[in-house]
Amino acid sequence: MDEKPSSAVSQAVERITELESELEASAEATTGGDPLSRAREVLHRWVDSVTAVVATPGVGRVVLIHENGSESRIASPDLPMQLSVPVSWSDKAR
């Protein structure tokens, strides 16, 4: 059973699609059902090909290095912070 995307998701999809059209680029939005399941499957395979990760919270970027040596860059305000290891001032960390 397909769930209707939330208002926030629908607004984000619409905003991004409109921005892409301003660049005269086509965009394909997927918010549920089999198309979303397929997209997630493809993304999982893509992530599983990652052999190194460089997180740079200061610039909001994560670089993924894949098995074949190619690089994928993700601009995100949240992901680099989530990947960073918190600073520890305990003696165990030294």
N, C-alpha and C positions, 0 to 999 in steps of 0.2 A: 504494500500500500504506500503510495507516494504522499509525503507530507508537503504542505505548501510552505515555501521558504518564508522566513520571518520578514517583516517590513524592512528591517535594517539590511538584510541580505538582498532583498529585491531592489532597494534603493542603491546599494553598492553596485550591483550588477548593471542597473540602468545607467548609473553615473560613468562606470568604466566603459560600457559599450558606447555611450555618447562621446566620450573622450577619444576612443579609438576611431570612431567615424569621422571626427574632426581631422584626424590624421589621414583620412581616406584609407583606413585599414579595416578589414573585416574582423569581427570578433565572434567567437562562438561561446555562448553562455550555457552552462549546464548546472541545474539546481536540484536535480532529483532523478529517481528512477534508474533505468539501465544505463543511460548516458553518464550519470554521475558515478555509478558503480564502475563502469569501464574506465573513466578518468582516474578514479582512485587507484584502480589496479595498475594502470600505466605509471602513475606517480610512485606507487610503492616499488615497482621494478626499477624505476629511475633512481630513487633514493637508495635502494639496495646496491646500486652500482657505485656508490660513493666509497672512496678509499681514504679520503682526508677531508677535514673541514677546517676552514679558517674563519673564525668569528671576530669581527671588529665592531664592538658595540659603539665606539666613539663616532663612527660614521654610519652606523645602522646597516651594516652589510655582512653577509655570510657568503663565502666562496666555497662551493663544493667541488672537489676534484674527483673525477670518475676514474674507473678502472683503465679506460683508454687514454687517460691523461688530459681529457678535455675539462674545461672549467665551466661551472654554472654559477652565476651571481644572483643573489637574492637580496633585494633592498627591503628592509623591514625594521620598524621601530622596536619590535618585540623579540624577534628570533635571536639576534645576537646576544641579547641580555639573558635569554633563557639558556643559551648554550654555554655562557661564561661560568666558570667556577668561582664561587664567592671567595673573597679574600679572607684568610683565617690568620689570626694573630696568635694562635695557640702554639705551644712548643712542639706539638705533634706535626705541624705543617712545615717545620723548619728542617 
